[in-house]
Amino acid sequence: MAEEKNAKWKVLQLRGLRKRWIFNTVMPVLALLVLIVVLFSTGVSSYYYQSMEDGLTKQVQAQAGAFNDYFMDNGYTSYYQKAVQCTTDFEDKGRIEMQFINGAGRIQISSTSNLLAGTAPGTSDITDAIAHNEISSYHGRDPETGETILAVSHPLTSNGKVVGVMRLVTSLRAVNRQVMLAVLAICLIAALSLALVIISNLLFINNVVEPVAVVTEAAKRISAGSYGFQIEKKYTDELGELVDNINDMSLKIGQNEKMKSEFISSVSHELRTPLTAINGWGETILEDPTGDPEQLRRGIRIILNESRRLSTMVEELLEFSKMEDGRFTLRMEQVDLQAEFEDAIFTYRELFRQEGIELSYEAGDEDLPLIPGDSERLKQVFCNVLDNASKHGGSGKRISASICEEGDWQVVRVRDYGPGIPEEELPFVKQKFYKGSSKARGSGIGLAVCDEIIGLHGGTFTIGNAEGGGAIVTIRLPEIE
């Protein structure tokens, strides 16, 4: 039920994302396209109308100039006859109407029909030409027919006085059709552009935005504590690589969290055991009425051993803390590695003897040269390795140790003769908190600290199974820094 509800919520979220993305990207493009269409339409219509007006203006200027030069000096009779002749001989009468209008604004002669004689068009171009003695134009509807027209009126003068008007009139039906076709063409281009933008956005959303939203949601779930959560692998490009990395990160975080929980549980148990022993033997010694010296020594020895174990665990935890926050440093100097290793052997040999474990040591024939290192840290590694050998391989009742020079390296080996390490656990034994199937006591971070120390020295720290049984630890340190 919860998964179904979560799936429905995810679908709604993706739908909302798609709507917001389309709105935020398409609306600006739509506004831009509308602006382009308006500007283009205005420009095209202005171009066509202005071109026609300029053409009519030049034509009426030529016609009126010729009329004034040849016909206006012979009086009204000659004016009327020549006006009739001019309208009759007008070559463009098929598409342009030529009118002669008197000073009162009424049509005298028209190239299209004599029925218009005596009518007054009443447009502004006529009144402006008569009143101001200058060429005037009109673009609008014809008051008589309601048709959209373009008219240009040129005043005809005699002795400086306006006696009439030559007017050229043409229908804008064809021009309007051309303008409409141009506007429809740009609208179609704009619609196709908008469709391409929407399609590209949908493809982008499906291929990029939605997968990123899925990955983001998964990252939120992981950050909220759903460690180990895996994203479904549906992508093969860079997003697929990102999903692989996040899945790997989630898996490793989940593993680390599990290891951390196991570590806390293990450390709690490891701390409780020696504390219980210390408290128990402390109470036993205090309440022993006999004061038996043997029992007293035994109890104190146990208390000391458990106290040392607690100190070791606390030291490991402190070292791990320093390693995690970058405060794990070395104090380098020239070190006699053989002497440091032999000190550790001497320290543990008697302890192992008491536990019934034989510790044998083999040194090279020649004294080894000094090498750069931190003596305290290196001794810590040797002690930890020897202690691990007794914990995990003590059942073999034997531990062998050696140091020698191999080329430019000084090599320390510690081998136990116990059951060894399961092959499937070998890759993980140096990981922090890892204890595997071993039931031996410990925090699980000692080997991780040893690996870090040897790595900071420029050396190698390896653990494997020896031929004939048991585990072997090999430490290689360079003689030159």
Secondary structure, DSSP 4 states (H G I P E B T S, - for coil): -HHHHHHHHHHHHHHHHHHHHHHHHHHHHHHHHHHHHHHHHHHHHHHHHHHHHHHHHHHHHHHHHHHHHHHGGGHHHHHHHHHHHHHHH-TTTTTEEEEEEETTS-EEEESS-GGGTT-----HHHHHHHHHSS-EEEEEE-TTT--EEEEEEEEEEETTEEEEEEEEEEE-HHHHHHHHHHHHHHHHHHHHHHHHHHHHHHHHIIIIIHHHHHHHHHHHHHHTT-TT--------SHHHHHHHHHHHHHHHHHHHHHHHHHHHHHHHHHHHHHHHHHHHHHHHHHH-SS--HHHHHHHHHHHHHHHHHHHHHHHHHHHHHHHHTT------EEE-HHHHHHHHHHHHHHHHHHTT-EEEEEE-SSPPPPEEE-HHHHHHHHHHHHHHHHHHHGGGTEEEEEEEEETTEEEEEEEE-SS---GGGGGGTTSTT--TT----S-S-HHHHHHHHHHHTT-EEEEEEPTTSSEEEEEEEES--
